Amino acid sequence: MTIYEFPLSERIRTWLRLEDLFDKALFFARGGDARSHHAALLGIFEIVDVTTRSELKSELIQELDRQKSGLEALRSNPAVDAERLRKVLGEIAGALTDLHAMTGKIGQHVRENEWLAGIKGRAGIPGGTCSFDLPVYHYWLNLPSEQRNVDLMTWLGPLLPLKSAVTVVLRILRESGHVSTHTAVQGMFQLMLGGRSAHMLRIAMDAPCAPEVSANKYALNVRLLAPDTLQKPRLCDRDVVFELTFCSL
């Protein structure tokens, strides 16, 4: 089944974007060829752009502290898996330690690097990082892959505490919900929320269509669209069973 996630607040939206960008940057950084390392560097630039909000770090610390307090209260509950609880609390403690150890403005080491700034400025232009535009960058891309990898991790490493924190928080968020099964009749589904709130929706389905979601405090509306690479997506013309999860921190 394909899982679609829809954040319902700005901070969850930011955390999901960071999770996606870190995964891509690390994937390409582990590659050995110049094109992969170019993609990794572009990913680092995007991460730095997403982390411009000054409150990002404090929001993660606040949420981790809140989760830690709530989970520690479960230590005496015999119905709770003590080993799993210990592991999660250890991950939270480690993420908090790493976040508190971060100093200065997030990503400033990348922004202040004039060489990287030159590449970032050209990267926004279609084809702007060709060898004749940035011969020094072309030289770097032709260095041994091991040396490029060291450089990439030098730029990415100071940002990794954010990845650890986001990974822990989003896992807790994803595991918080209870799955319910519904049917979108002729590609349409509506659910009255009745005061129910959530930070993220997850929709899982095994069908040749993709959900489009709109939600407010009163109702959730889902339209299932049949993708067509040749024209505008159209409404799915059949009933589709899907799984819906409301996730909250």
C-alpha positions as CSV (number, residue, x, y, z in Angstrom):
1,M,0.0,0.0,0.0
2,T,1.1,3.6,-0.7
3,I,1.0,5.9,2.3
4,Y,0.3,9.6,1.9
5,E,0.9,12.1,4.7
6,F,-0.8,15.5,5.1
7,P,0.5,17.8,7.8
8,L,-2.1,20.0,9.4
9,S,0.2,22.6,11.0
10,E,3.2,24.6,9.8
11,R,5.7,23.0,12.2
12,I,4.8,19.5,11.1
13,R,5.0,20.6,7.5
14,T,8.6,21.9,8.2
15,W,9.6,18.7,10.0
16,L,8.3,16.5,7.1
17,R,10.3,18.6,4.6
18,L,13.4,18.3,6.7
19,E,13.0,14.5,7.0
20,D,12.7,14.3,3.2
21,L,15.6,16.6,2.5
22,F,18.0,14.8,5.0
23,D,17.1,11.4,3.5
24,K,17.9,12.6,0.0
25,A,21.1,14.5,1.0
26,L,22.5,11.5,2.9
27,F,21.5,9.1,0.1
28,F,23.3,11.1,-2.5
29,A,26.3,11.8,-0.2
30,R,26.9,8.1,0.1
31,G,27.0,7.8,-3.7
32,G,30.5,7.7,-5.3
33,D,29.9,9.7,-8.5
34,A,30.1,13.4,-9.1
35,R,26.4,13.7,-10.1
36,S,25.3,12.2,-6.8
37,H,27.5,14.5,-4.8
38,H,26.1,17.5,-6.8
39,A,22.6,16.4,-5.8
40,A,23.7,16.0,-2.2
41,L,25.1,19.5,-2.1
42,L,21.9,20.9,-3.6
43,G,20.1,19.0,-0.8
44,I,22.3,20.7,1.9
45,F,21.4,24.1,0.4
46,E,17.7,23.3,0.7
47,I,18.1,22.1,4.3
48,V,19.8,25.4,5.2
49,D,17.0,27.3,3.4
50,V,14.3,25.4,5.4
51,T,16.0,26.0,8.7
52,T,16.0,29.8,8.5
53,R,13.2,30.1,11.1
54,S,14.9,31.0,14.3
55,E,12.3,29.1,16.4
56,L,12.9,25.7,14.7
57,K,15.4,24.5,17.3
58,S,13.4,25.7,20.3
59,E,10.2,24.1,18.9
60,L,12.0,20.7,18.6
61,I,13.5,21.0,22.1
62,Q,10.1,21.9,23.6
63,E,8.3,19.0,21.9
64,L,11.0,16.5,22.9
65,D,10.8,17.7,26.5
66,R,7.1,17.4,26.5
67,Q,7.2,13.9,25.1
68,K,9.9,12.9,27.6
69,S,7.8,14.1,30.5
70,G,4.7,12.2,29.2
71,L,6.6,9.0,28.6
72,E,8.4,9.1,31.9
73,A,5.1,9.1,33.7
74,L,4.4,5.7,32.1
75,R,7.4,4.0,33.8
76,S,5.3,2.6,36.6
77,N,2.5,1.3,34.3
78,P,2.7,-2.5,34.1
79,A,0.9,-2.5,30.8
80,V,3.7,-0.6,29.1
81,D,6.6,-2.4,27.4
82,A,9.4,-1.3,29.7
83,E,12.2,-2.1,27.2
84,R,10.6,-0.2,24.4
85,L,9.9,2.7,26.7
86,R,13.5,2.8,27.8
87,K,14.7,2.8,24.2
88,V,12.4,5.7,23.2
89,L,13.4,7.7,26.2
90,G,17.1,7.1,25.4
91,E,16.6,8.3,21.8
92,I,14.8,11.4,23.1
93,A,17.6,12.1,25.6
94,G,20.2,11.7,22.9
95,A,18.4,14.0,20.5
96,L,18.0,16.7,23.2
97,T,21.7,16.5,24.1
98,D,22.7,16.9,20.5
99,L,20.3,19.8,20.0
100,H,21.5,21.7,23.1
101,A,25.1,21.2,21.8
102,M,24.3,23.1,18.6
103,T,25.6,26.6,18.8
104,G,25.1,29.7,16.7
105,K,22.5,30.2,14.0
106,I,21.5,27.0,12.2
107,G,23.3,26.6,8.9
108,Q,25.5,29.6,9.3
109,H,28.6,27.7,8.5
110,V,27.2,27.1,5.1
111,R,25.9,30.6,4.5
112,E,29.2,32.1,5.5
113,N,31.2,29.9,3.1
114,E,31.8,32.2,0.1
115,W,32.7,29.2,-2.2
116,L,29.4,27.5,-1.4
117,A,27.5,30.8,-1.7
118,G,28.9,31.1,-5.3
119,I,27.6,27.6,-6.2
120,K,24.3,28.2,-4.5
121,G,23.8,31.4,-6.5
122,R,24.5,29.6,-9.8
123,A,22.4,26.6,-8.9
124,G,19.2,28.6,-9.1
125,I,19.9,29.2,-12.8
126,P,18.9,26.4,-15.3
127,G,22.2,24.8,-16.3
128,G,24.0,27.4,-14.2
129,T,26.6,25.0,-12.6
130,C,28.2,23.9,-15.9
131,S,32.0,23.5,-15.9
132,F,32.5,26.8,-17.8
133,D,30.4,28.7,-15.3
134,L,32.1,27.3,-12.1
135,P,35.5,25.9,-13.1
136,V,36.6,25.6,-9.4
137,Y,33.4,23.6,-8.6
138,H,34.1,21.4,-11.7
139,Y,37.6,20.8,-10.2
140,W,36.0,19.8,-6.9
141,L,33.6,17.4,-8.6
142,N,36.6,15.7,-10.2
143,L,38.4,15.1,-6.9
144,P,38.5,11.6,-5.5
145,S,35.0,10.7,-4.2
146,E,36.4,10.0,-0.7
147,Q,37.6,13.6,-0.5
148,R,34.3,15.0,-1.7
149,N,32.5,12.8,0.8
150,V,34.6,14.3,3.7
151,D,33.6,17.8,2.5
152,L,29.9,17.0,2.2
153,M,29.8,15.5,5.7
154,T,31.7,18.6,7.0
155,W,28.9,20.8,5.7
156,L,26.1,18.3,6.6
157,G,27.4,17.1,9.9
158,P,26.5,20.2,12.0
159,L,22.9,19.9,10.8
160,L,22.4,16.2,11.7
161,P,21.1,16.9,15.3
162,L,18.1,18.3,13.6
163,K,17.6,15.1,11.6
164,S,17.8,13.0,14.8
165,A,15.3,15.2,16.6
166,V,12.9,15.2,13.6
167,T,13.2,11.5,13.2
168,V,12.2,10.8,16.9
169,V,9.3,13.3,16.9
170,L,7.8,12.1,13.6
171,R,8.1,8.5,14.7
172,I,6.1,9.3,17.9
173,L,3.6,11.2,15.8
174,R,3.1,8.4,13.3
175,E,2.7,5.8,16.0
176,S,0.1,7.9,17.9
177,G,-2.9,7.2,15.7
178,H,-5.4,4.4,15.3
179,V,-6.2,3.2,11.8
180,S,-9.8,3.1,10.5
181,T,-11.0,1.8,7.2
182,H,-13.3,3.8,4.9
183,T,-14.6,3.9,1.3
184,A,-14.4,6.8,-1.1
185,V,-17.6,6.4,-3.2
186,Q,-16.8,7.3,-6.8
187,G,-13.6,8.9,-5.6
188,M,-15.2,11.2,-3.0
189,F,-15.2,10.9,0.8
190,Q,-16.3,13.3,3.6
191,L,-16.0,12.8,7.4
192,M,-17.5,15.2,10.0
193,L,-14.8,15.7,12.6
194,G,-17.1,16.5,15.6
195,G,-14.3,18.4,17.4
196,R,-11.6,15.8,16.7
197,S,-8.2,17.4,16.0
198,A,-5.0,16.1,14.7
199,H,-1.5,17.3,13.6
200,M,-1.2,15.0,10.6
201,L,-3.4,12.7,8.5
202,R,-2.1,9.5,7.0
203,I,-4.0,7.8,4.1
204,A,-2.9,4.3,2.9
205,M,-4.4,2.7,-0.2
206,D,-3.7,0.2,-2.9
207,A,-5.3,1.8,-5.9
208,P,-4.3,3.6,-9.1
209,C,-5.2,7.0,-7.7
210,A,-3.9,9.6,-5.3
211,P,-5.7,11.5,-2.5
212,E,-6.2,15.3,-2.4
213,V,-7.2,16.4,1.1
214,S,-8.8,19.5,2.5
215,A,-9.7,19.8,6.1
216,N,-10.9,22.3,8.7
217,K,-12.1,22.0,12.3
218,Y,-15.5,20.7,11.1
219,A,-14.9,18.3,8.3
220,L,-12.4,16.3,6.3
221,N,-12.8,16.0,2.5
222,V,-10.9,13.6,0.3
223,R,-10.9,13.5,-3.4
224,L,-9.2,10.6,-5.2
225,L,-7.5,11.6,-8.5
226,A,-6.4,9.2,-11.2
227,P,-3.0,10.5,-12.4
228,D,-2.5,11.0,-16.1
229,T,0.9,12.0,-17.4
230,L,-0.7,13.3,-20.6
231,Q,-3.4,15.5,-19.2
232,K,-4.9,17.0,-16.0
233,P,-5.6,14.4,-13.3
234,R,-9.3,13.3,-13.2
235,L,-11.6,12.2,-10.4
236,C,-11.4,8.5,-9.9
237,D,-14.7,6.9,-11.2
238,R,-14.9,3.9,-8.8
239,D,-15.2,3.1,-5.1
240,V,-11.9,2.9,-3.3
241,V,-11.2,1.4,0.1
242,F,-8.5,3.2,2.1
243,E,-7.1,3.4,5.6
244,L,-7.2,6.7,7.5
245,T,-5.1,7.6,10.5
246,F,-5.4,10.8,12.6
247,C,-2.0,11.4,14.2
248,S,-1.4,13.8,17.2
249,L,1.5,14.7,19.5
